[in-house]
Amino acid sequence: MLNPETERRICELLDVDTPRRAIARQTGASRFTVDAIAHGNRPATLSRSRTKPTVPDTTATVGKCPTCGRKIELPCRACAAEQFRREHPRPRPLYREPELAVALRQDEQDRYLALQAIRSDDPLPEP
C-alpha cells in the first residue's frame, strides 16, 4: 500500500510533466502505480484529480413493443427498420441476366426457368 505522502508527491511530479519512469524511480513506486494515479484509476482519495468523462444518463423506457412483442427500449428500432424497408424497397436491377446458351434436358430447363422467375419476381412462362 502506498502512503499518502508518496501518492501526493507522485501527483505533484505528474503536474509538472515529469516522465512517469522517472517518477517511479524517485518515489520507489511501480510504473503501473504511477500510471494508475495519472489516469485516475486509483481508488485512493489522493488520486490525481482529472475530470473523467461523464456518461450521459440513458434511462430509456424498457417495455414490450405493441407491434412485434419484443422486450426492448422504446421506441422499437426493429419495427422502425421493418417499416422503412416496406416503404423504401430496394430498386430492381437495371439489367437482365443473359440467356443460358446450353442445351438442357426438359426437367433441368423447367428448374432453370423456375429459378429465373423467382429471381426476377416474374410469373412463370408458359411451356
N, C-alpha and C positions, 0 to 999 in steps of 0.2 A: 504494500500500500504506500502510496506517495504522500508525503506530509504536505500540509497546506502551504508551507513556506516555499518548498521546491516547486509546487504547482504554480504559485504566484510568480516565481522567478521565470518559469517557462513562459507564462503569459506575457511578462514584460519583454522577454527576448523575442517572442513572436511578433510583438507590436512594433519592434524596431527592425523587422525583417532580417533577423539573424537566420542563417541556414539551419535547418532542422537537425542535421547531423552534428553541427557544432553545438547546438543547444543540448543534444543528448550527451555529448562528451563533457560539456561543462557542468551539467546538473547530475549526471550519473543515471538518468532515466533512460529507458529504451527508446529507440526511434519510433516504435509503434505507439508508445505512450505520448510522445511529443506530437505525433500525427493525430492521435485521438483528441488531444487538447486543442490542436489547431483547427480541426474540423468541427469541434463542439460535440463530439460523440462521447465524451467522458461524463459519467454520471455525477461526478463530484460537483459541489456548488461553485467552486472557483474556476470551472472550465471557461475557456475563452468566450467572451460574450459576443458571439456572432449571431446575426439575425438569421434564423433558419427560415426557409421559405414556408409560408403557411399554405396549407391545403384548403382549397375552398370547401365550404360546407355543402356537401351534396346530399342533403336529406331529401331524396326523391320519394315520391309516394309509391310504395310497393303494393301491388294488388293483382287481381285476376283480370285479364283482358276480357271485355264483354264480347268481343268478336271471335277470338280464337281460343280463349280459355287458358292461355299460358299465364304462369305466375311471373310477372315482370315488373320493371319500373314503368309506371305510366307516364306518358302515352306509349302504347305498344309500337316499337320500331319495326317489328316483324310484319305487323298488319299494314303499317305505312309503306313498307317496301313492296309488299304484295300488291297493294293498291296502285303504287307508282308503276309497277310492271304491267298491270292491267291497262292503265291509262296511257302508257307510253310503250307500246310493243316495239320490239326490235324490227328494224326495216328488213324487208326481204332482200336477198342478194340480187344484184342487177344482172347477173349472168346466169345462164343455164348450162348445166354440165353437158359436154358433147356426147353424142350418141355413141354407144358401145359398138365398135366395128369388129365384133366377134360373132361367129355363128354359135348360138346356144340351142340346147335342146328345149323343147316346149316347157317343161317344168321349171328349168332354170330361167327361161325368158319370162315366165309368169312371176317368179320370185323377184327377178330384177325389176320388172315394171312395178310390182307392189312396193318395193323399196324406194324406187324413184318417186312414186306417188306420195309415200309417207314423208319423204324429204321435202317435197315441193308443196305439200298440202293440196294437191290437185286430186280430183276424183280419178279412180282407176279407168284407164282407157278400155273401150270395148274391144274384145278379141275378134 
